[in-house]
Amino acid sequence: MYYLDELGEDLHNDLLYYYLNVFIFNSDKSQLVITSQETTLLSQDMINENRGVVWFVEKNKETASSEYARGDSFGLHKNLSLYNSYRIGRLGAKPELGSIFINLED
């Protein structure tokens, strides 16, 4: 089992996908556990075809703990992209952004 934290931070996207594909297609008995904020990973076919391997982490507002949800537990049709569903907020784990305007009167 291999653990990689924040995969994709310093790698070109093509290189990142290449390394992941090399690992997936050449390892029969190994497991790769990665954390990443690289949302474009969700657009890859290898991820969309194996949604059960994707977990989303979302900050809990009350306790600052994390909640987990599997990528296949959202009831999305198999032809719907995880990436596009994430971008429009259907999968949670997306930051809630406030207004871009700063109130200088407070």
C-alpha positions as CSV (number, residue, x, y, z in Angstrom):
1,M,0.0,0.0,0.0
2,Y,1.3,3.4,-1.0
3,Y,0.2,6.8,0.5
4,L,0.6,10.1,-1.3
5,D,-0.5,13.3,0.3
6,E,-1.5,16.3,-1.9
7,L,-0.8,14.5,-5.2
8,G,-0.7,16.9,-8.1
9,E,0.5,20.0,-6.3
10,D,3.8,20.2,-8.2
11,L,3.2,18.0,-11.2
12,H,2.0,18.9,-14.7
13,N,-1.5,17.3,-15.3
14,D,-0.2,15.1,-18.1
15,L,2.6,13.8,-15.9
16,L,0.2,13.2,-13.0
17,Y,-2.3,11.2,-15.2
18,Y,0.6,9.2,-16.7
19,Y,2.0,8.2,-13.3
20,L,-1.5,7.1,-12.1
21,N,-2.1,5.1,-15.3
22,V,1.3,3.4,-15.0
23,F,0.5,2.4,-11.4
24,I,-3.1,1.2,-12.2
25,F,-2.2,-0.9,-15.2
26,N,1.0,-2.4,-13.8
27,S,0.1,-3.3,-10.2
28,D,-2.0,-6.3,-9.4
29,K,-1.5,-6.5,-5.6
30,S,-0.8,-2.9,-4.6
31,Q,-3.1,-0.2,-3.4
32,L,-2.6,3.6,-3.8
33,V,-4.2,6.0,-1.4
34,I,-3.9,9.6,-2.4
35,T,-5.2,13.0,-1.1
36,S,-5.5,15.8,-3.6
37,Q,-7.3,19.1,-4.1
38,E,-6.7,18.6,-7.9
39,T,-10.4,18.5,-9.0
40,T,-9.5,17.8,-12.6
41,L,-8.7,14.2,-11.5
42,L,-12.5,13.8,-11.4
43,S,-12.7,14.3,-15.1
44,Q,-10.5,11.3,-15.9
45,D,-12.2,8.2,-17.4
46,M,-10.4,5.9,-15.0
47,I,-11.9,7.7,-12.1
48,N,-15.4,8.0,-13.5
49,E,-15.6,4.3,-14.3
50,N,-14.6,3.4,-10.7
51,R,-16.6,5.9,-8.7
52,G,-16.5,3.7,-5.6
53,V,-12.8,4.5,-5.1
54,V,-13.4,8.2,-4.8
55,W,-14.2,9.8,-1.4
56,F,-15.0,13.4,-0.8
57,V,-14.0,15.1,2.4
58,E,-16.1,18.0,3.7
59,K,-15.5,20.2,6.7
60,N,-18.2,20.1,9.3
61,K,-19.3,23.6,10.3
62,E,-20.0,22.7,14.0
63,T,-17.0,20.6,15.0
64,A,-14.5,21.1,12.2
65,S,-14.3,17.4,11.8
66,S,-14.5,15.7,8.4
67,E,-17.3,13.8,6.8
68,Y,-16.8,11.3,4.0
69,A,-19.0,10.4,1.1
70,R,-18.2,7.9,-1.7
71,G,-18.3,9.0,-5.3
72,D,-20.8,6.3,-6.2
73,S,-23.3,7.2,-3.4
74,F,-24.8,10.3,-5.0
75,G,-27.2,8.5,-7.4
76,L,-25.6,10.0,-10.5
77,H,-26.2,8.3,-13.9
78,K,-23.0,6.6,-15.0
79,N,-22.7,8.9,-18.0
80,L,-22.7,12.0,-15.8
81,S,-19.2,13.4,-15.0
82,L,-18.1,13.5,-11.4
83,Y,-16.0,16.6,-12.3
84,N,-19.0,18.5,-13.7
85,S,-21.2,17.4,-10.8
86,Y,-18.6,18.6,-8.3
87,R,-18.2,21.9,-10.1
88,I,-21.9,22.7,-9.8
89,G,-22.0,21.7,-6.2
90,R,-24.0,18.4,-6.4
91,L,-21.4,16.4,-4.5
92,G,-20.7,18.7,-1.6
93,A,-17.1,19.1,-0.4
94,K,-17.0,22.4,-2.1
95,P,-16.1,25.6,-0.3
96,E,-18.9,28.1,0.4
97,L,-17.6,31.4,-0.8
98,G,-19.0,34.7,0.4
99,S,-19.3,37.9,-1.4
100,I,-16.3,39.3,-3.3
101,F,-17.2,42.8,-1.9
102,I,-15.7,43.9,1.4
103,N,-17.8,45.9,3.8
104,L,-15.6,48.7,5.0
105,E,-18.3,50.2,7.3
106,D,-18.0,47.4,9.9
